[in-house]
């Protein structure tokens, strides 16, 4: 069974472009960036955030990993992906 993001390559590319924009934006601009890409905010995007955070955690960029996990956690709550 394939555990990768279950979506088309073009959408995957858009997920990773959005993650890149989040990492490069000035602090505090994240909500504006996410609002502008609301069509991408779904469970697969949260999975892409976690996969990218895992990559950064294993490649000596713990701050980026923490940031992406924070975004993933917030989005998970907003999207109702898990209770709490």
C-alpha positions as CSV (number, residue, x, y, z in Angstrom):
1,X,0.0,0.0,0.0
2,X,1.3,3.4,-0.9
3,X,1.7,5.8,2.1
4,X,2.6,8.9,0.0
5,X,0.2,11.7,-0.4
6,X,-2.8,10.4,-2.3
7,X,-3.3,13.2,-4.8
8,X,-2.2,14.2,-8.3
9,X,1.3,15.5,-8.9
10,X,0.2,19.0,-9.8
11,X,-1.7,19.4,-6.5
12,X,1.3,17.9,-4.6
13,X,3.5,20.6,-6.3
14,X,1.1,23.3,-5.1
15,X,1.2,21.9,-1.5
16,X,5.0,22.1,-1.5
17,X,5.0,25.5,-3.1
18,X,2.6,26.7,-0.3
19,X,4.9,25.2,2.3
20,X,7.8,27.0,0.8
21,X,5.9,30.3,0.9
22,X,5.0,29.7,4.6
23,X,8.7,29.1,5.4
24,X,9.8,32.2,3.6
25,X,7.1,34.7,4.7
26,X,7.6,37.3,7.4
27,X,6.5,36.2,10.8
28,X,2.7,36.8,11.2
29,X,1.9,36.6,7.5
30,X,1.0,32.9,7.7
31,X,-2.7,33.3,8.1
32,X,-2.9,35.6,5.1
33,X,-0.9,33.1,3.0
34,X,-3.1,30.2,4.1
35,X,-6.3,32.2,3.5
36,X,-5.1,32.9,-0.1
37,X,-4.7,29.1,-0.7
38,X,-7.9,27.8,1.0
39,X,-8.5,25.4,-1.8
40,X,-5.4,23.5,-0.7
41,X,-6.2,23.3,3.0
42,X,-7.2,19.6,3.5
43,X,-6.0,16.4,5.1
44,X,-3.5,15.8,2.3
45,X,-1.9,19.2,2.9
46,X,-1.6,18.5,6.6
47,X,0.2,15.2,5.6
48,X,2.5,17.2,3.3
49,X,3.3,19.5,6.2
50,X,4.2,16.6,8.5
51,X,6.3,14.9,5.8
52,X,8.2,18.1,5.2
53,X,8.7,18.7,8.9
54,X,10.1,15.2,9.3
55,X,12.5,15.9,6.5
56,X,13.7,19.1,8.2
57,X,14.0,17.3,11.6
58,X,16.3,14.8,10.0
59,X,18.3,17.4,8.1
60,X,19.4,19.7,10.9
61,X,16.6,22.3,10.6
62,X,14.6,21.8,13.9
63,X,13.2,25.3,13.8
64,X,11.5,24.7,10.4
65,X,10.3,21.3,11.6
66,X,8.7,22.8,14.7
67,X,7.1,25.6,12.7
68,X,5.5,23.2,10.2
69,X,4.3,20.9,12.9
70,X,2.7,23.9,14.6
71,X,0.9,24.8,11.3
72,X,-0.1,21.2,10.8
73,X,-1.6,21.0,14.3
74,X,-3.5,24.3,14.0
75,X,-4.9,23.3,10.6
76,X,-5.9,19.9,11.9
77,X,-7.9,21.5,14.6
78,X,-9.5,24.0,12.2
79,X,-10.3,21.3,9.7
80,X,-11.7,19.0,12.4
81,X,-9.3,16.2,11.6
82,X,-8.9,15.3,15.3
83,X,-10.8,16.3,18.4
84,X,-9.5,18.8,20.9
